[in-house]
Amino acid sequence: MKKFTVGLTGGIGSGKTTISDLFQELGVEIIDADVIAREIVEPKTPALNAIVDHFGKSILTTDNRLDRAQLRTIIFSSPDEKAWLNALLHPLIRLAIQQKIDLSIGNYCILSAPLLIENQLNKLSDHVLVVDVTEETQLKRTLQRDSSNQKEVAAIISSQISRIERQQAADDIINNESTDLNSLAEAVAKLHIKFESLSTK
């Protein structure tokens, strides 16, 4: 029987991790696309070997790990290199996600992915939950959290689909403008009941 899967997404700085943590506290298994994307380029993996063959050994850090900051700079400035990298990694990521969904326990699982819709990972989901905030809030929170500068964060926001497009793709939306954890926990608890019900239909 196919596992009921909720795709969780939101723009950078929207608070996806806060929401996924609240679901996890309720016993829901979280499959994190970002974690999987890191795992498939660990040292000695075929994907990392292919990246080194393509970009050269300078793409590695001193401990032979992928230099993510350098790679991000390259792909943001070159659409061709971004396309090459996506063609390599996306099929591997999708395969690993599907395997984790198949092995997950509980009535439903959550696939957390910042680019759920952009990378068509919503096709692996039965239901899409969007964490929604304004672009101003995205920028403010990301600058507080990361060492990125405003130009870099703005570039990341503009590379993702628009807030309206994300809302249109959603089956449910959590507004995360507030930092009130209690109200967020209540919203998550209600959705948990809904998803448990949907998963058993």
N, C-alpha and C positions, 0 to 999 in steps of 0.2 A: 504493500500500500504506500502511495506517495506521501511523503511527509509534508504537512502544511507548513509553508514557509512565508514569513513576513519579511519583506525587504524594508530595511530601515535606512533612510538617507536624509541628507540635509547639506547645505553649503558649508564651507569651511567656517569654523567658529560658531556653528549653530547649536552645539551642545549634544551631538549624537552620542558621545561617550557617556554623558550623564544619564541619558535616557536608556541606553543599553545596559548600563550598570544597574539601574532600577529594575529592569526586566530580569537581569541575572539574579538579583536578590530574591526574586519570586520563583527562582528555580528554572528559568528559561535558558536554554542553551544558546549562546551567542556565537555565530560564525562571522569572524571579522575579516573582510576582504583585504584590509590593509596588512593584517598579520600574515595572511596567506601570501600576499605579494612580496613581503619581506622574506618569508621562508623559502620561496622558490628561487631566490637569488643568494642563498647562503653560500659560503665558500665551498668549492668543488662540485656545485650543482651544474647540470648541463646548461641551464639558462645563464648563469654567471659566466661560464666558459665562453658561451656564444657572445655575450656582451663584451668580454675582454678581447675576443677575436675581432670584433667589429670596431671598438673604440680604442683599443690598445691598453697596455698595462697601466697607463696613467690614470685610468678610470677607477683604480683600486686605491684603498687607503694603505697605510704602512703595514697593517695586519691582514692584508689581502682580502679585505671586505669591500663591497661596492661603495664607492664614494657617492652617496645619494645627492649631496648638495651640488657636486659637479655635474652629475647626470641631469639633475633637474634644470640647471642652467643651460645645458646643451639642448635639451628637448624643448624648452620654452623658446629658444631662439631659432630652432630649426624644425619646421613641420615635417620634413622628410625623415629626420632622425626620430622624431616622435612616432611617426607612422611605422617605422622599422621596429622600434621597441615594442609598440602595442601589438604588432603582428606576432612578435616572439612571445610576449608574456600573457596576453589575454586568453589564448586557448588553454595555457597551463593553469592560469588562475581559475578559469571556469571549471576545468576538470577537477581541481582540488576542492573547490567550493561544493560541487555536486557530490563528491565522495563524502565530504563532511556532513552534508545534509542527509545523505542516505544512512549514515552511521549515527546520526543524532538521536537522542532519547527525549522522551516527553511527547506531549500531543502536538506541539509545534516548536519550531526553532526560528531564530531571527538571523537574517543575513544582513549584517551592517556593512554598508559600502557608501563612501562619499560620492562615488560616480556610478551609483546603481543604475540610473536612467541613461546617463551618457554612454556607459559601456554595455547597455542592454542586459545588465544583470537582473533587471526586473522581470525578465523572461524566465528566470529561475525561481521567481517568487509568485505566490498566490494572492498576495495582498501587499500594498505599498503604504508604509507609514513615513510621513515626512515631518522632520523637525524644522519648524519655520521661525526665522527671525528676519529682521530688515538687514539690508546690506551694510548700513551704518553700524549695526550691532556686530555683524560678522567681522568687519574691519577692526573695530574697537577691541573685541575679545581676542582676535588672533594676534594683534600687536601686543596685547598684554601677556599673552601666553608664549609666543614664539619670539625668536630673535630676528625674524624677518623684518624688512623695512616696508613702509607703506606701499611703495611701488610694486614690490613683489607680491604682497597680499592682494592688492587690487588686480594684478595680472592673474592670480589664481582664481579670484572671484569671477573675473570676466571670462576665464577659460571654462568655467562650469556653466551649466544651463541656467537660465534666469529663474528668479524666485517664482514668477508666474507659471513658467513651464513646469517647475517642480510641483507646485500646488495642483496644476491640472492633471498631473500623473498620479496624484495621491488618492488612496482610498480613505485614509485618515490623516489628520494633521494635528500635531502637538505644537502649540504656540509656546516658544521658549524665550520670550522677551524678558519675562520675570526671572529672578534668581531664587524664587521661593520653592525650595525643595519639597516642602510638604504638599503644595498644590500639584507639583509635577508628579510626585509619588501617587497622589490620588488619581490623576489622569492615566498614569501607567497601569494602576490597579484595575481601573474600569476597562481599559483596552485588553488587559490580560484575560479578564472574564470573557470579553467578546471574542478574542482569538481562540481561547479554549473551546468556546461554543462552535465557532466556524470550523475548527479542526476536526470536530467529531461528526460533522454533517456528511 
